[in-house]
Amino acid sequence: MALDAIALRTRAREIFDHAVAAADPALALRKELAVRPLPVPSDGGRCILIAIGKAAPAMLTEALHHVRGPRVALAVTHHENTANLDGATVLRAGHPVPDAAGLAAGQRVMDLLRSAHENDRVIALISGGGSALLPAPLAGISLEDKAALNRLLLGAGLDITQMNLVRQQVSKLKGGGLLRLAAPAPVTAYILSDVIGDDLRAVASGPTVAPIGTREDARTIAIKAGIWARFPGAIRARLEDGVAPAAEPPLPQNILIGSNRMSLEAALQDASQSFDAHIVSDALVGDVASAAEQILQSPVTDGPCALLFGGETTVRLTGTGRGGRNQELALRIALRAQEMPKRPWLFLSGGTDGRDGPTSAAGGFADAGTTARIRAAGLDPHALLANNDSYKALSAAGDLLETGATGTNVADIQMLLLA
């Protein structure tokens, strides 16, 4: 029996939830530690556990089960993640724009790292979101400067690697800063990647990895994006500084435990139970308009089929509305409904962390009736798109994807289901 629109929506949500479950940070870390146990401190040393990112509480909870002997544990996550855990301090901070709580958390992390001795072992548990959650600006750069920088980068249509290259140049912790502060204690990092291609230098701006690029590279990115003149003066001065950059950080042991590709393969396994399912791309990146074109041009088969995509798109902000890359992508697909095959279809685009931009939604749905529902609410979907107000548009249509904070983050999953 052919699936109708309601059944397609139900299956899409099931497949998405399956993909998110595959990125469970505790399970991923447990599997890794079953093969390679946590490093053991030398005589008289401590195990210093520092978890950073949207999955920090879950990763730290699991890691604590594997620690023996003296330890100190600290997690920094976003305000919406309300998880607490025994035996550790959990701090919460702003995302995607850094706030005063994050500044204080950054100082706590640096103080703890500076207390490390050569007999200690530092365990870094890193997941996406750490770039904003842990601001540690260089001397002369204020929190307000860092917040303004983040807003400019987020609205310029840059990919995560470009944004984090710039962020690394003005931080004490990013781009290997954690390693420098921990020395002489050795560092082992377990990383849950939200970066397409899994460049570990870009995950949470690479606190345990060498920088992506140089100050000159950061200036070039900002100039090409047309935002250099709007950078705060203290940040421009830093990026124009001729002083030699910091020395290469000590060598860590960086271990990848989860990624978008792993979640995409889990989605494929689930989707294949109902559809002729295919992963079309595991690198859906770039502007949402281009991403929409790629999705619409993907070949479909007769009968129930599922086209799966993974990645992290970008949005250039020109309006004053609210939304995120996933919601805007869903709205763009909805506005191109006439290009879809003449059979029931459903599109979903969602962030695996449960939050898309500065909204409560993880992303959005689109189907053949989305734009009609928006207009029935007295709104113009084209005008809302032009104002980057995808949240308002999809809310009016009943097409928001709402999951709440998931406790993980491996970028985005998209799917197009056809009956």
C-alpha positions in Angstrom: 0.0 0.0 0.0 1.4 3.4 -1.0 2.4 5.7 1.9 0.3 8.9 2.3 1.6 12.3 3.4 1.1 11.5 7.1 2.8 8.2 6.9 5.8 9.8 5.1 6.1 12.3 7.9 6.0 9.6 10.5 8.7 7.6 8.7 10.9 10.6 8.2 10.9 11.4 11.9 11.7 7.8 12.7 14.6 7.7 10.3 15.9 11.0 11.6 15.6 9.8 15.2 17.5 6.6 14.3 20.3 8.7 12.8 20.5 10.8 16.0 20.6 7.7 18.2 23.5 6.4 16.1 25.5 9.4 17.3 24.8 8.7 21.0 28.0 10.1 22.5 28.1 7.7 25.5 27.7 4.6 23.4 30.4 5.8 20.9 32.8 6.5 23.7 32.0 3.1 25.4 32.8 1.3 22.2 36.1 3.0 21.9 37.2 2.5 25.5 36.3 -1.2 25.3 39.2 -1.4 22.7 41.6 1.1 24.2 41.0 2.0 27.9 41.6 5.5 29.2 45.2 6.4 29.9 46.3 5.9 33.5 48.1 8.7 35.4 51.6 8.1 36.7 52.4 7.7 40.4 50.6 10.4 42.4 48.9 11.9 39.3 45.3 12.7 38.6 43.0 12.1 35.8 41.8 15.5 34.6 38.6 15.2 32.5 37.4 18.2 30.6 34.3 17.9 28.4 33.4 20.6 25.9 30.4 20.9 23.6 26.8 20.0 23.2 27.5 16.3 24.0 29.7 17.1 27.0 27.6 15.8 29.8 26.9 12.5 28.1 30.5 11.9 27.2 31.7 12.8 30.6 29.1 10.6 32.3 30.4 7.6 30.3 34.1 8.5 30.8 33.7 8.7 34.6 32.7 5.0 34.7 36.1 4.1 33.3 38.3 6.2 35.6 40.1 4.8 38.6 42.0 6.8 41.2 42.2 10.5 41.9 40.2 12.6 39.4 38.7 16.0 38.7 36.0 16.5 36.1 34.4 19.5 34.4 31.9 19.8 31.6 30.9 22.9 29.6 27.7 22.6 27.5 24.9 24.9 26.3 22.2 26.4 28.4 19.5 24.1 27.0 21.3 21.0 28.1 20.0 20.5 31.6 21.8 17.3 32.4 23.7 17.1 35.7 26.0 14.3 36.9 27.5 13.2 40.1 31.3 13.6 40.6 31.6 16.5 38.2 30.9 20.2 37.7 28.7 21.1 34.8 28.8 24.6 33.5 26.5 26.1 30.9 27.1 28.8 28.4 25.7 30.6 25.3 25.4 29.2 21.8 25.7 30.2 19.0 26.9 33.6 20.4 29.3 33.5 23.4 28.1 35.0 26.6 29.5 35.9 30.1 28.8 32.4 31.4 31.0 31.0 28.7 33.7 33.5 29.5 33.7 32.3 33.1 33.7 28.7 32.0 36.7 29.3 29.8 38.5 30.7 32.7 37.6 27.7 34.8 38.9 25.4 32.1 42.2 27.3 31.8 42.8 27.4 35.6 42.3 23.6 35.7 44.7 23.0 32.8 47.3 25.2 34.3 47.2 23.1 37.5 48.2 20.0 35.5 51.5 18.3 36.3 53.6 15.8 34.3 52.2 12.8 36.2 48.6 13.9 35.5 46.7 12.7 32.4 44.3 15.1 30.7 41.3 13.6 29.0 39.5 16.0 26.6 36.0 15.0 25.5 35.1 17.3 22.5 31.9 17.7 20.6 30.4 20.4 18.3 29.4 23.7 19.7 32.6 24.2 21.7 33.7 27.2 19.6 31.0 29.4 21.0 30.6 27.8 24.4 34.2 28.4 25.5 35.3 31.9 24.7 38.8 32.6 25.9 39.8 35.8 24.2 43.4 37.0 23.9 44.5 40.0 25.9 42.9 43.2 24.6 39.9 41.4 23.1 36.6 41.6 25.0 33.7 39.2 25.2 31.7 41.8 23.3 34.3 41.7 20.6 34.1 37.9 20.4 30.3 38.0 20.3 30.3 40.6 17.5 32.8 38.4 15.6 30.6 35.4 15.9 27.5 37.2 14.7 29.5 38.5 11.6 30.9 35.0 10.8 27.5 33.3 11.3 25.8 35.7 8.9 28.4 35.8 6.2 27.7 32.4 4.6 31.0 30.9 5.6 31.5 27.2 6.2 32.5 25.9 9.6 36.2 25.5 8.7 36.4 29.1 7.5 34.7 30.4 10.6 36.8 28.3 13.0 40.0 29.3 11.3 39.2 32.9 12.1 38.1 32.1 15.7 41.4 30.2 16.4 43.4 33.4 15.8 41.9 35.3 18.7 41.6 32.6 21.4 43.7 31.1 24.1 42.1 27.7 23.9 41.3 27.1 20.3 43.8 25.9 17.7 45.8 23.7 20.1 45.5 26.1 23.0 44.3 23.4 25.4 47.4 21.4 24.7 49.7 24.3 25.4 48.0 25.1 28.7 48.0 21.4 29.8 51.7 20.9 29.2 53.6 19.0 30.5 50.7 16.7 31.2 49.9 14.6 28.1 46.4 14.9 26.5 44.2 12.3 25.0 41.1 13.7 23.2 38.0 11.8 22.2 36.1 13.7 19.5 32.6 13.5 18.2 32.7 15.3 14.9 30.1 17.8 13.6 32.4 18.8 10.7 31.8 17.3 7.2 35.0 15.4 6.2 36.0 15.1 9.9 38.8 17.7 9.9 39.5 17.6 13.6 41.1 21.0 13.4 37.7 22.5 12.9 35.6 20.5 15.5 35.0 23.0 18.4 37.8 25.0 16.7 40.4 22.4 17.5 41.4 22.9 21.1 43.7 19.8 20.9 44.8 20.2 17.2 47.1 22.6 15.4 45.5 25.6 13.9 43.8 25.4 10.5 45.6 28.5 9.1 47.2 31.8 9.9 46.2 35.3 10.7 46.8 36.2 7.1 44.4 33.5 6.1 41.8 34.8 8.5 42.1 38.3 7.1 41.7 37.0 3.5 38.5 35.1 4.5 37.0 38.2 6.1 37.9 40.5 3.2 36.5 38.1 0.6 33.3 37.7 2.7 32.9 41.5 2.8 32.9 41.7 6.6 36.5 42.8 7.4 35.6 46.5 7.8 32.9 45.5 10.4 35.3 43.4 12.6 35.9 45.0 16.0 39.0 47.1 16.1 40.8 44.9 18.6 40.3 41.9 16.5 41.5 43.6 13.3 44.6 44.8 15.2 45.3 41.2 16.3 44.9 39.8 12.8 47.2 42.6 11.4 49.8 42.0 14.2 53.2 41.1 12.8 54.3 39.2 16.0 55.2 35.6 15.3 52.3 33.1 16.1 52.4 30.7 19.0 54.6 27.7 18.7 53.2 24.4 17.5 51.3 22.7 20.3 52.5 19.5 21.9 51.4 16.3 20.2 48.2 14.8 21.5 46.4 11.6 20.9 43.2 12.5 19.0 40.6 9.8 18.6 37.4 10.2 16.4 34.5 8.3 18.0 31.5 9.5 15.9 30.6 11.5 12.8 27.9 12.6 10.4 28.7 9.7 8.0 28.1 7.1 10.7 24.7 8.6 11.4 23.9 8.8 7.7 24.6 5.1 7.3 22.3 4.4 10.3 19.6 6.4 8.5 20.1 4.4 5.4 19.7 1.1 7.3 16.4 2.3 8.7 15.1 3.8 5.5 15.8 0.7 3.6 13.1 -1.1 5.5 10.4 1.0 3.7 12.1 2.5 0.7 14.5 2.0 -2.1 17.0 4.1 -0.2 20.3 5.8 -1.3 22.8 8.1 0.2 23.1 10.8 -2.5 25.7 12.9 -0.7 27.6 13.0 2.6 28.8 16.5 1.8 25.8 18.7 1.3 27.5 22.0 2.0 27.5 25.5 0.7 24.6 28.0 0.5 21.1 26.6 1.1 20.0 27.8 -2.3 22.6 25.6 -4.0 21.8 22.7 -1.7 18.1 23.0 -2.6 19.1 22.7 -6.3 21.2 19.6 -5.7 18.4 17.9 -3.8 15.8 18.8 -6.5 18.1 17.6 -9.3 18.8 14.2 -7.7 17.3 11.3 -9.7 14.4 9.4 -8.1 13.2 5.9 -8.8 9.7 4.5 -9.4 8.0 3.3 -6.3 8.8 4.3 -2.7 12.2 5.8 -2.6 14.4 7.7 -0.1 17.2 10.1 -0.9 19.5 10.8 2.0 21.9 13.6 2.5 24.4 14.6 5.2 26.2 17.9 5.7 26.1 21.4 6.9 24.9 24.2 4.7 25.2 27.9 5.2 22.9 30.9 5.1 23.7 34.5 4.2 21.7 36.7 6.4 20.1 39.7 4.6 16.9 40.0 6.6 15.8 40.4 10.2 13.8 37.2 10.7 14.6 34.1 12.7 15.5 30.7 11.5 18.4 28.4 10.7 20.0 26.6 7.8 17.7 23.6 8.1 14.5 25.6 8.3 15.5 27.8 5.4 16.4 24.7 3.3 13.0 23.2 4.0 11.2 26.4 3.1 13.1 26.6 -0.2 12.2 23.1 -1.1 8.5 23.9 -0.2 8.6 26.8 -2.6 9.8 24.5 -5.4 7.0 22.0 -4.9 5.8 22.2 -8.5 9.2 20.6 -9.5 8.5 17.4 -7.5 7.1 14.2 -9.0 3.3 14.0 -9.0 3.0 11.7 -6.0 3.2 12.1 -2.2 6.5 13.4 -1.0 8.1 14.7 2.2 11.3 16.5 2.8 13.1 16.8 6.2 16.1 18.8 7.2 17.3 18.7 10.8 20.3 19.4 13.0 21.3 16.3 15.0 21.8 18.5 18.1 18.1 19.5 18.2 18.7 23.2 17.6 18.7 25.1 14.3 20.0 28.6 14.6 18.7 30.8 17.4 15.4 28.9 17.6 13.8 26.1 19.5 13.4 23.9 16.4 15.9 21.3 15.1 14.8 22.1 11.5 11.8 21.6 9.4 9.6 19.5 7.1 8.2 20.4 3.7 5.5 18.7 1.6 3.2 19.6 -1.3 0.9 21.6 1.0 3.4 23.6 3.0 3.1 26.9 1.1 -0.7 26.6 1.0 -0.7 26.3 4.8 1.5 29.3 5.2 -0.7 31.4 2.9 -3.8 30.2 4.8 -2.3 31.7 7.9 -2.2 35.1 6.1 1.5 35.1 5.4 3.6 35.3 2.2 6.2 32.5 2.1 8.4 34.3 -0.5 8.5 37.5 1.7 9.3 35.4 4.8 12.2 33.7 2.9 13.5 37.0 1.8 13.6 38.2 5.4 15.3 35.0 6.6 12.1 34.3 8.6 11.8 30.5 8.0 10.9 29.8 11.6 7.8 31.9 11.3 6.9 30.4 7.9 7.3 26.8 9.0 5.6 27.4 12.4 2.5 28.7 10.6 2.5 25.6 8.4 2.9 23.2 11.3 6.1 22.1 9.7 8.8 22.7 12.4 10.9 19.7 13.4 11.1 19.9 17.2 13.2 17.4 19.2 14.5 19.3 22.1 18.3 19.1 22.9 19.5 15.7 21.9 22.8 15.7 23.8 24.8 15.0 20.6 25.9 16.9 17.5 27.1 15.5 14.2 25.9 18.2 11.9 22.7 17.8 9.8 20.7 15.1 8.1 18.3 15.6 5.2 16.0 13.3 3.4 13.5 13.3 0.6 10.9 10.5 0.8 8.6 9.7 -2.1 5.7 7.3 -2.1 
